[in-house]
Amino acid sequence: MTRRTLDLIFAIGGLILAGLVLVLGLVLQSQANFAHDEVHKQLSAQQIFFTPASALKPNENDPCLKKYAGQQLVTGKQAQCYADHYIAVHLGEVNNGKTYAQTSNELRALPDQTSGEAKDLMTKVQTLFQGETLRGLLLTSYGFSIFGDRAQTVAYLCYALAGVLFLASIAGFIHAATRSAEREILPHPEPSNT
């Protein structure tokens, strides 16, 4: 096999591989765009706004709440901040840090479901259920946005790799055109006369 043939094989193979990697990058880019658009669309529809900085209470002193103060919640990172540093704080105050499940179990354990204590627990159960549901939905949006971020990162890596492969292929074509066509790289073995 001649050097030129080998260069052409590698150059053509590199171009094909660059094309495949580029297509993979485009698919990942499409998925990243979908994730970001969907998260933005779903969160925008909820019309959730962060409390303005001037109205934040002492227990709402997390830096992310101050960073997003007054803004509409439209990104995954904002959803994570709101869920973990606003809703979670307020849910912790409903029944001394107990969850919906724990509070619901307390309610079911009461012998008289019509008592004042039962009505108070019923209100707490409803509040905790609604809050934990919203918190879970916001954290799901955050998780979905992270998948989009990762897809975006891998898409960029694919673009870079496709570019390197394309340049290496061009170099292979140039090398094939400028080197002797007759130079043997892998000479054929001489037949033995035994």
C-alpha positions as CSV (number, residue, x, y, z in Angstrom):
1,M,0.0,0.0,0.0
2,T,1.3,3.4,-0.9
3,R,1.6,6.3,1.5
4,R,-0.9,8.3,-0.6
5,T,-3.5,5.5,-0.4
6,L,-3.1,5.3,3.3
7,D,-3.4,9.1,3.7
8,L,-6.5,9.1,1.6
9,I,-8.1,6.3,3.6
10,F,-7.4,8.1,6.9
11,A,-8.5,11.5,5.5
12,I,-11.8,10.1,4.1
13,G,-12.4,8.1,7.3
14,G,-11.7,11.3,9.3
15,L,-14.3,13.3,7.3
16,I,-16.9,10.6,7.8
17,L,-16.2,10.5,11.5
18,A,-16.3,14.3,11.7
19,G,-19.7,14.3,10.0
20,L,-21.0,11.7,12.4
21,V,-19.7,13.5,15.5
22,L,-21.2,16.8,14.1
23,V,-24.6,15.1,13.7
24,L,-24.4,13.8,17.2
25,G,-23.6,17.4,18.4
26,L,-26.6,18.8,16.5
27,V,-28.9,16.2,18.0
28,L,-27.6,17.0,21.5
29,Q,-28.0,20.7,20.8
30,S,-31.6,20.1,19.8
31,Q,-32.2,18.2,23.0
32,A,-30.6,21.0,25.1
33,N,-32.7,23.6,23.3
34,F,-35.8,21.6,23.9
35,A,-35.0,21.2,27.6
36,H,-34.3,24.9,28.1
37,D,-37.4,26.0,26.1
38,E,-39.7,23.6,27.9
39,V,-38.4,24.5,31.4
40,H,-38.8,28.2,30.5
41,K,-42.3,27.7,29.0
42,Q,-43.6,25.6,32.0
43,L,-42.1,27.9,34.7
44,S,-43.3,31.1,33.0
45,A,-46.8,29.8,32.9
46,Q,-46.8,29.5,36.7
47,Q,-46.3,33.2,37.1
48,I,-44.1,32.8,40.2
49,F,-42.2,35.8,41.3
50,F,-39.4,36.0,43.9
51,T,-40.2,38.3,46.8
52,P,-38.6,41.7,46.4
53,A,-35.4,42.1,48.5
54,S,-37.0,44.8,50.7
55,A,-39.8,42.3,51.7
56,L,-37.6,39.3,52.5
57,K,-38.1,38.1,56.1
58,P,-35.2,37.2,58.4
59,N,-35.6,33.4,57.7
60,E,-35.4,34.2,53.9
61,N,-31.8,35.4,53.9
62,D,-30.4,32.9,51.4
63,P,-28.1,34.6,48.9
64,C,-30.0,33.1,45.9
65,L,-33.2,34.7,47.2
66,K,-31.5,38.0,47.3
67,K,-29.9,37.4,43.8
68,Y,-33.3,36.7,42.2
69,A,-35.3,39.1,44.3
70,G,-38.3,40.6,42.4
71,Q,-37.6,38.4,39.3
72,Q,-40.0,36.0,37.6
73,L,-39.0,32.4,38.1
74,V,-38.2,31.1,34.6
75,T,-35.0,29.0,34.9
76,G,-34.1,25.7,36.4
77,K,-31.6,27.3,38.8
78,Q,-34.2,29.7,40.0
79,A,-36.6,26.8,40.5
80,Q,-34.1,25.0,42.7
81,C,-33.5,28.2,44.7
82,Y,-37.2,28.9,45.2
83,A,-37.9,25.2,46.1
84,D,-35.0,24.7,48.5
85,H,-34.6,28.1,50.1
86,Y,-38.1,29.6,50.1
87,I,-40.8,26.8,50.0
88,A,-38.8,24.4,52.1
89,V,-38.2,27.1,54.8
90,H,-41.9,27.8,55.0
91,L,-42.9,24.2,54.9
92,G,-40.6,23.6,57.9
93,E,-42.6,26.1,59.9
94,V,-46.0,24.5,59.2
95,N,-45.8,21.6,61.7
96,N,-42.4,21.9,63.4
97,G,-40.5,20.5,60.4
98,K,-42.7,17.5,59.9
99,T,-43.6,16.4,56.4
100,Y,-46.9,15.9,54.8
101,A,-46.7,12.1,55.4
102,Q,-45.9,12.6,59.1
103,T,-48.6,15.2,59.6
104,S,-51.1,13.1,57.8
105,N,-50.2,10.1,60.0
106,E,-50.8,12.3,63.1
107,L,-54.2,13.3,61.8
108,R,-55.2,9.7,61.1
109,A,-54.1,8.7,64.6
110,L,-56.5,11.1,66.3
111,P,-59.6,9.4,67.7
112,D,-61.9,12.4,67.1
113,Q,-61.6,13.6,63.5
114,T,-64.0,16.5,64.2
115,S,-62.0,18.0,67.1
116,G,-60.3,21.4,66.8
117,E,-56.9,19.7,66.9
118,A,-58.0,17.5,63.9
119,K,-59.2,20.6,62.0
120,D,-55.9,22.3,62.7
121,L,-54.0,19.2,61.5
122,M,-56.2,19.0,58.4
123,T,-55.2,22.5,57.4
124,K,-51.5,21.7,58.0
125,V,-51.9,18.5,55.9
126,Q,-53.4,20.4,53.0
127,T,-50.7,23.2,53.2
128,L,-47.9,20.6,53.4
129,F,-49.4,18.6,50.5
130,Q,-49.7,21.6,48.2
131,G,-46.2,23.0,49.2
132,E,-44.4,19.7,48.8
133,T,-46.1,19.1,45.5
134,L,-45.1,22.5,44.2
135,R,-41.6,22.0,45.6
136,G,-41.3,18.6,43.9
137,L,-42.5,20.0,40.5
138,L,-40.0,22.9,40.7
139,L,-37.1,20.5,41.5
140,T,-38.2,18.3,38.6
141,S,-37.9,21.3,36.4
142,Y,-34.5,22.0,37.8
143,G,-33.4,18.4,37.1
144,F,-34.7,18.6,33.6
145,S,-32.7,21.8,33.1
146,I,-29.6,20.1,34.3
147,F,-30.0,17.4,31.6
148,G,-30.3,20.3,29.1
149,D,-27.1,21.9,30.4
150,R,-25.2,18.6,30.2
151,A,-26.5,18.0,26.6
152,Q,-25.4,21.5,25.7
153,T,-21.9,20.9,27.1
154,V,-21.5,17.6,25.3
155,A,-22.8,19.2,22.1
156,Y,-20.0,21.8,22.4
157,L,-17.5,19.0,22.9
158,C,-18.8,17.3,19.8
159,Y,-18.5,20.5,17.7
160,A,-14.9,20.9,18.9
161,L,-14.0,17.2,18.1
162,A,-15.7,17.4,14.7
163,G,-13.6,20.5,13.9
164,V,-10.4,18.8,14.9
165,L,-11.3,15.7,12.9
166,F,-12.2,17.9,9.9
167,L,-8.8,19.8,10.1
168,A,-6.9,16.5,10.5
169,S,-8.7,15.2,7.4
170,I,-7.8,18.2,5.4
171,A,-4.2,17.8,6.5
172,G,-4.4,14.2,5.4
173,F,-5.6,15.2,1.9
174,I,-2.8,17.8,1.7
175,H,-0.2,15.3,2.8
176,A,-1.5,12.8,0.2
177,A,-1.3,15.4,-2.6
178,T,2.3,16.5,-1.7
179,R,4.0,13.2,-1.1
180,S,5.3,10.7,-3.5
181,A,2.5,8.4,-4.8
182,E,4.9,5.5,-5.3
183,R,6.4,5.3,-1.8
184,E,5.4,2.0,-0.2
185,I,4.3,2.0,3.4
186,L,3.2,-1.6,3.9
187,P,5.1,-3.5,1.2
188,H,3.7,-6.8,0.0
189,P,5.7,-9.8,1.3
190,E,7.8,-11.5,-1.3
191,P,6.6,-14.9,-2.2
192,S,8.9,-17.6,-0.9
193,N,10.2,-20.3,-3.2
194,T,10.3,-23.2,-0.8
